[in-house]
Amino acid sequence: MPDEEKLEADPVFGPERPKRRPSGHRILGRLSDEVDSSLGSIPLLACCFATGLTDGTLYNAYGTFVSMQTGNTVFVALGTSGQGRPFGWARSLCSIGCFTIGCLIFSRLHKMIGGGRLRRTVFFSFLLQTVFVVVAAAIIQTGIVDGRYPSRRDPADVDFLELVPVALLSFQAAGQIVNSRGLGVGEVPTVVITSLLCDLVSDEGILQPLRENVKRNRRALAFVLTLLGAICGGWVSKATGAVQPSLWFVAAIKAVITLTWLFIRKAS
């Protein structure tokens, strides 16, 4: 009789249900997914607007860019002949250096985490970028660095503390273009306009119908959003007489992008 016994399902509770994975395991599993790069281009396009907003504001206030390093290279070159703002070359050189260091660190960070397409990579990358923008905005908000626009200081009175927000914002801007490369969305570099315009107008399919040339569409949107961001940066700083409102706006954009990566569907 024992040999013929068979295990049967409990007549009251029915067959045993498979155990659900703990929520922590589900979250870790989701963070290990690769994100859909076609949808990943949308947050990067939002970064183009943030780039224009940041550079449009910072150039007005401190005479340097934090994303567009071509202009900064020219400013450094002009500084060798004593032209431009007093020590303006130092701000631009600081921006170039911190942007370069940012590219190095973000790229190594992506490799260490597991790859540029993983959800956890883009999430933590943008979380770090958000923190840097928040710190820069807070430094100016608290008055550690003069954030008034236009500045009421004598142009010859150089405040080297201005290098702190410039360094922070330049470093985080590098994360955007590293993310763009990691996701394979090179047509939206987020911090470069020159090559973007070249690729846009030299595209043989530039006149194709809207749905047949996705890369052209992204390039055009990236240019327009960067331009709109810079326009907004100019108007916001002019209306408020301060730098920090634009930076808080950029921080909010980055925070939303950070959370967005958690919900973008995984690659098929």
Residue, then its C-alpha position, 0 to 999 in steps of 0.5 A: m500500500p505505501d508503494e501505491e500511495k500518490l501525493e495528491a493536491d490538498p482537496v481544500f487548498g488545491p495545488e501548491r502555487p509557485k512561490r513568488r520572487p521577493s520584490g527585491h529580486r524583481i527590482l534587481g532583475r528589472l535593473s539588469d534589463e537592457v532598455d529599448s534604445s528606440l525609446g531611450s532616445i526620448p530622455l536624451l532629447a530632453c537632455c538637449f533642452a537641458t543643455g541649451l537651458t544650462d549653457g544659455t544661463l551660464y554663458n550669460a552669467y559667467g562667460t563660459f559654456v559647460s557643455m559646448q566645449t568648442g566655444n570654450t576652446v576658442f575662449v581659452a585660445l583668445g585668453t592667450s592674447g589677453q582678450g575676453r573677460p578677465f580670467g575668462w580663459a580659466r573658467s573655460l579651461c576648467s570646464i574643458g578639463c572637468f568635462t574631459i574627466g567626466c567623460l573618462i569617469f562616466s565611461r569607466l563607471h558604465k563599464m564597471i556597472g555592466g554596460g551602457r544599455l543596462r537600466r541600472t547604468v542609465f539610472f545611476s548615471f542620471l541620478l549622479q548627474t542630478v545630484f551634481v546639478v542640485v549641488a551647483a544650484a544650491i551653492i548659488q542659491t545660498g549665496i556662496v557664489d554670486g548668482r545675480y544676473p546681470s552681475r553687479r561686480d566690477p568686471a575686473d573683480v574675479d571670483f574664482l569660486e565661480l569655478v565650482p558650479v562650472a566644474l560641477l555642471s561640466f562634469q555632469a554634462a559629460g554623462q549625457i554624451v557618454n549615455s548617448r554613445g552607450l545606448g547607441v543613439g549617436e545621432v543625439p549627442t546632447v552636447v554638440i551642435t556642429s556635427l549634429l547639423c552636418d549629419l542632418v543636412s548631409d543625410e541622403g534621406i533628408l527629404q524622406p517621409l517622416r516615418e521613414n527616417v528616424k535618425r533625421n527626425r531625432r537630429a532635427l528635434a535635438f537641434v530645435l530643443t537645444l535652441l529652445g532651451a538656450i532661448c528659455g535660459g536667456w529669458v528666465s535669467k533676464a526675468t528673474g535676475a538670477v542664475q539658480p532658477s534655470l539650474w533648479f529647472v534643469a535639476a527637475i528635468k534630470a530627476v524626471i529623466t532618472l525616474t523615467w529609466l525605471f519604466i522604459r520597456k526593456a529591449s526585445 
